[in-house]
Amino acid sequence: MSDTKIAAANETKRGTNYSLYNGGSLQDWSQHKMEHPVRGKVRGKHFLKDHLDFTGCEISINSLPAGVAVPFSHQHKENEEVYIFIQGQGQMQIDHEIIDVSEGSIVRIAPNGLRTWRNNSAEPLVYIVIQVRENSLRQHTFEDGIPNMDPIDWPAI
Amino acid sequence: MSDTKIAAANETKRGTNYSLYNGGSLQDWSQHKMEHPVRGKVRGKHFLKDHLDFTGCEISINSLPAGVAVPFSHQHKENEEVYIFIQGQGQMQIDHEIIDVSEGSIVRIAPNGLRTWRNNSAEPLVYIVIQVRENSLRQHTFEDGIPNMDPIDWPAI
């Protein structure tokens, strides 16, 4: 599988402890492409792991056109998925139960959940999908964070 | 730590293999609150793990007001973080290097990266932060997915 970028401006910038990738404005996410092993070139989906060197997740940015349904369902072997809808309206089917989603809806799905989704509106459905290994998180936030109260030097706005 | 919800409408809906939470429209994310162990009630940040039963990640939804800087830096012990900016413009400092971010910028930070960020614009900076254990992903996407080509039954739009 290889992903294609929408523009040369979307190259990854890397530092010692970070990677930065610019996916462009939400309205341009429909122009992203991916190469699917069976379905060929698919528009409006872009997996980012290779751009951003993720080691604990895979994340895709997505834009599904008005009226379009994903043409298959899927489950996972060991990964939990999280869908974050940030623009538009649609529906998910999870184990044949239908739920409505819209801007601000966040859905966690266990590996065994049989899932598919569609855009049943007249505007693009824009969303982020996060894939992580189920039960892999050991600690988080205040247990895992190391605060540093040194003064922060910012240039004037 | 306990989070508060912006409205009773934001209760979690749970099925066998999923959890659904409605965070509301992006412009309402500024009204979410969290209880910080040192700083007390913090507006514009909401951790979702307890609402959505995540087992492989923690995710927060965030809205930082115009002109505001996070008043501290932090590192992590074992977690990789990913920042996805979905509205507005700002800057991150990572190990004292400043990078510009805006709608569509995605930043991975290794546990050791010393990070802070600010909104240096006149509009809210809206973003999602994902926390996962570094090196926890074993397989993903086509290796981990189980496609199902059974016909999908959707009600008419």
Contacts between the chains, C-beta under 8 A, distances in Angstrom:
chain1	res1	chain2	res2	distance
A	1	B	141	7.3
A	1	B	142	6.6
A	13	B	99	7.1
A	15	B	94	6.1
A	15	B	95	7.0
A	15	B	97	5.8
A	15	B	99	7.9
A	16	B	95	6.2
A	16	B	113	7.6
A	17	B	94	6.1
A	17	B	95	5.9
A	17	B	109	6.1
A	17	B	110	4.3
A	17	B	112	5.6
A	17	B	113	3.1
A	17	B	114	7.9
A	18	B	94	4.8
A	18	B	99	7.8
A	18	B	107	6.0
A	18	B	108	6.2
A	18	B	109	4.9
A	18	B	110	6.9
A	18	B	113	5.6
A	19	B	107	7.2
A	19	B	108	4.7
A	20	B	99	5.7
A	20	B	101	7.6
A	20	B	105	6.6
A	20	B	106	7.4
A	20	B	107	5.0
A	21	B	105	7.6
A	21	B	106	5.1
A	21	B	107	8.0
A	22	B	102	7.9
A	22	B	104	5.8
A	22	B	105	5.4
A	22	B	106	7.7
A	23	B	104	4.1
A	23	B	105	7.4
A	23	B	106	5.9
A	24	B	104	4.6
A	25	B	103	5.1
A	25	B	104	5.6
A	26	B	86	6.7
A	26	B	103	6.4
A	26	B	104	6.9
A	28	B	104	7.5
A	29	B	104	7.6
A	37	B	142	5.8
A	38	B	147	7.9
A	47	B	141	6.3
A	48	B	106	6.2
A	49	B	140	6.9
A	52	B	82	7.3
A	52	B	106	6.2
A	52	B	107	7.9
A	52	B	108	4.5
A	53	B	108	6.1
A	54	B	80	7.1
A	54	B	82	7.0
A	54	B	108	5.9
A	54	B	132	8.0
A	54	B	137	7.2
A	55	B	80	6.0
A	55	B	134	5.3
A	55	B	135	4.7
A	55	B	136	7.5
A	55	B	137	6.5
A	56	B	57	8.0
A	56	B	79	7.5
A	56	B	80	4.7
A	56	B	132	3.3
A	56	B	133	5.3
A	56	B	134	5.5
A	56	B	135	6.6
A	56	B	136	4.5
A	56	B	137	5.4
A	57	B	56	8.0
A	57	B	57	6.8
A	57	B	80	7.5
A	57	B	82	6.8
A	57	B	130	6.6
A	57	B	132	4.7
A	57	B	137	6.0
A	58	B	137	6.8
A	58	B	140	4.1
A	58	B	141	5.9
A	59	B	82	6.5
A	59	B	84	7.6
A	59	B	106	7.3
A	59	B	130	7.4
A	61	B	104	7.8
A	61	B	106	7.7
A	67	B	157	6.6
A	69	B	152	6.9
A	69	B	154	6.2
A	71	B	152	7.8
A	72	B	147	5.5
A	72	B	148	6.4
A	72	B	149	5.5
A	72	B	152	7.7
A	73	B	147	7.7
A	73	B	148	4.4
A	73	B	150	6.8
A	73	B	152	6.3
A	74	B	145	5.1
A	74	B	146	6.1
A	74	B	147	5.1
A	74	B	148	6.1
A	75	B	145	7.4
A	75	B	146	4.4
A	75	B	148	6.9
A	76	B	144	5.2
A	76	B	145	5.9
A	76	B	146	6.7
A	77	B	139	7.3
A	77	B	144	5.0
A	77	B	145	7.7
A	77	B	146	6.5
A	78	B	138	7.0
A	78	B	139	7.2
A	78	B	144	6.3
A	79	B	56	7.5
A	79	B	137	7.8
A	79	B	139	7.7
A	79	B	140	6.4
A	79	B	144	4.8
A	80	B	54	7.0
A	80	B	55	5.9
A	80	B	56	4.7
A	80	B	57	7.5
A	82	B	52	7.3
A	82	B	54	7.0
A	82	B	57	6.8
A	82	B	59	6.5
A	84	B	59	7.5
A	84	B	128	6.2
A	86	B	26	6.7
A	86	B	86	5.3
A	91	B	154	7.5
A	93	B	152	6.8
A	93	B	154	7.5
A	94	B	15	6.2
A	94	B	17	6.1
A	94	B	18	4.8
A	95	B	15	7.0
A	95	B	16	6.2
A	95	B	17	5.9
A	96	B	153	7.7
A	97	B	15	5.8
A	98	B	154	7.9
A	98	B	155	7.5
A	99	B	13	7.1
A	99	B	15	8.0
A	99	B	18	7.8
A	99	B	20	5.7
A	101	B	20	7.6
A	102	B	22	7.9
A	103	B	25	5.1
A	103	B	26	6.4
A	104	B	22	5.8
A	104	B	23	4.1
A	104	B	24	4.6
A	104	B	25	5.5
A	104	B	26	6.8
A	104	B	28	7.4
A	104	B	29	7.6
A	104	B	61	7.9
A	105	B	20	6.6
A	105	B	21	7.6
A	105	B	22	5.4
A	105	B	23	7.4
A	106	B	20	7.3
A	106	B	21	5.1
A	106	B	22	7.7
A	106	B	23	5.9
A	106	B	48	6.2
A	106	B	52	6.2
A	106	B	59	7.3
A	106	B	61	7.7
A	107	B	18	6.0
A	107	B	19	7.2
A	107	B	20	5.0
A	107	B	21	8.0
A	107	B	52	8.0
A	108	B	18	6.2
A	108	B	19	4.7
A	108	B	52	4.5
A	108	B	53	6.1
A	108	B	54	5.9
A	109	B	17	6.1
A	109	B	18	4.9
A	110	B	17	4.3
A	110	B	18	6.9
A	112	B	17	5.6
A	113	B	16	7.6
A	113	B	17	3.2
A	113	B	18	5.6
A	114	B	17	7.9
A	114	B	148	6.2
A	116	B	152	5.5
A	118	B	154	6.2
A	120	B	154	7.9
A	120	B	157	4.6
A	128	B	84	6.3
A	128	B	128	7.0
A	130	B	57	6.6
A	130	B	59	7.4
A	130	B	130	6.0
A	131	B	137	7.6
A	131	B	140	5.3
A	131	B	141	7.0
A	131	B	144	7.2
A	132	B	54	8.0
A	132	B	56	3.3
A	132	B	57	4.7
A	132	B	132	5.3
A	132	B	136	7.2
A	132	B	137	6.8
A	133	B	56	5.3
A	133	B	136	5.3
A	133	B	137	5.6
A	133	B	138	6.0
A	134	B	55	5.3
A	134	B	56	5.5
A	135	B	55	4.7
A	135	B	56	6.5
A	136	B	55	7.5
A	136	B	56	4.5
A	136	B	132	7.2
A	136	B	133	5.3
A	136	B	136	3.9
A	136	B	137	7.6
A	137	B	54	7.2
A	137	B	55	6.5
A	137	B	56	5.4
A	137	B	57	6.0
A	137	B	58	6.7
A	137	B	79	7.8
A	137	B	131	7.6
A	137	B	132	6.8
A	137	B	133	5.6
A	137	B	136	7.6
A	138	B	78	7.0
A	138	B	133	6.0
A	139	B	77	7.3
A	139	B	78	7.2
A	139	B	79	7.7
A	140	B	49	7.0
A	140	B	58	4.1
A	140	B	79	6.4
A	140	B	131	5.3
A	141	B	1	7.3
A	141	B	47	6.4
A	141	B	58	6.0
A	141	B	131	7.1
A	142	B	1	6.5
A	142	B	37	5.8
A	144	B	76	5.2
A	144	B	77	5.0
A	144	B	78	6.3
A	144	B	79	4.8
A	144	B	131	7.2
A	145	B	74	5.1
A	145	B	75	7.4
A	145	B	76	5.8
A	145	B	77	7.7
A	146	B	74	6.1
A	146	B	75	4.4
A	146	B	76	6.7
A	146	B	77	6.5
A	147	B	38	7.9
A	147	B	72	5.5
A	147	B	73	7.7
A	147	B	74	5.1
A	148	B	72	6.4
A	148	B	73	4.4
A	148	B	74	6.1
A	148	B	75	6.9
A	148	B	114	6.2
A	149	B	72	5.4
A	150	B	73	6.8
A	152	B	69	6.9
A	152	B	71	7.8
A	152	B	72	7.7
A	152	B	73	6.3
A	152	B	93	6.8
A	152	B	116	5.5
A	153	B	96	7.7
A	154	B	69	6.2
A	154	B	91	7.6
A	154	B	93	7.5
A	154	B	98	7.9
A	154	B	118	6.2
A	154	B	120	7.8
A	155	B	98	7.5
A	157	B	67	6.6
A	157	B	120	4.6
